């Protein structure tokens, strides 16, 4: 007898230890390109090796989505064991991964409900966690997929970019924005919008003020919505991330706070030193 649902993420997600150990969760990695060299996200390079390579690279590293064939290969295996799959992917405005997933499902003949998370990192992970909750409540796959699509707007995120140069070279910032930001030593705060686009929302003149900006939003949503779980996602600044965790716990003593590394496929765009605070409003 087949199991009801396979759960699929791409590697732009923050893959928790629970997901790594879960027998029904599968992660499809993106690819990293340093010149002619190709690496598999989350497999071929440690965090330390990644940032060393980024610093030493003569040209800007690139990422590429998994091919439809790679998804089809996985889905061919899954259809032998599962009735269907629910796949949560990076925003379609920022990556073509969901298109590859849909094509791979069609090629394999496996029924997959592909969800555009309108997000990155924990925005994907939180949706998949929510899907597992709904499955435990007895909902069927189609109903779960529909519910997840309606809950993408619950995602909140505030991102302090660590390296303007990488964001600019990666095509995520205009030349004018880069020039002004570099000239004024501005700390740009960006956000994944409800439409899944990366947009600047404010500019702050010091790191300290930028962090306080993020913490103010934590406090607001904790008090207004009773958010009980926050994520501090960082790019190779563990000490700073732990300090911010302690600040969040002062503002929201009852909340749980996760600290984790940004995925390699995101780090090559955002740059070392990037810091993101993320959470989901409780479903209404």
HELIX and SHEET records of a PDB file:
HELIX    1   1 UNK A   17  UNK A   21  1                                   5    
HELIX    2   2 UNK A   47  UNK A   56  1                                  10    
HELIX    3   3 UNK A   68  UNK A   78  1                                  11    
HELIX    4   4 UNK A   97  UNK A  108  1                                  12    
HELIX    5   5 UNK A  122  UNK A  136  1                                  15    
HELIX    6   6 UNK A  141  UNK A  150  1                                  10    
HELIX    7   7 UNK A  152  UNK A  154  5                                   3    
HELIX    8   8 UNK A  164  UNK A  169  1                                   6    
HELIX    9   9 UNK A  175  UNK A  184  1                                  10    
HELIX   10  10 UNK A  207  UNK A  225  1                                  19    
HELIX   11  11 UNK A  238  UNK A  251  1                                  14    
HELIX   12  12 UNK A  264  UNK A  270  1                                   7    
SHEET    1   A 4 UNK A  25  UNK A  28  0                                        
SHEET    2   A 4 UNK A   3  UNK A  10  1                                        
SHEET    3   A 4 UNK A  82  UNK A  89  1                                        
SHEET    4   A 4 UNK A 112  UNK A 116  1                                        
SHEET    1   B 3 UNK A  37  UNK A  40  0                                        
SHEET    2   B 3 UNK A  31  UNK A  34 -1                                        
SHEET    3   B 3 UNK A  62  UNK A  64 -1                                        
SHEET    1   C 6 UNK A 198  UNK A 204  0                                        
SHEET    2   C 6 UNK A 187  UNK A 192 -1                                        
SHEET    3   C 6 UNK A 155  UNK A 160 -1                                        
SHEET    4   C 6 UNK A 275  UNK A 280 -1                                        
SHEET    5   C 6 UNK A 229  UNK A 234 -1                                        
SHEET    6   C 6 UNK A 256  UNK A 261  1                                        
END                                                                             
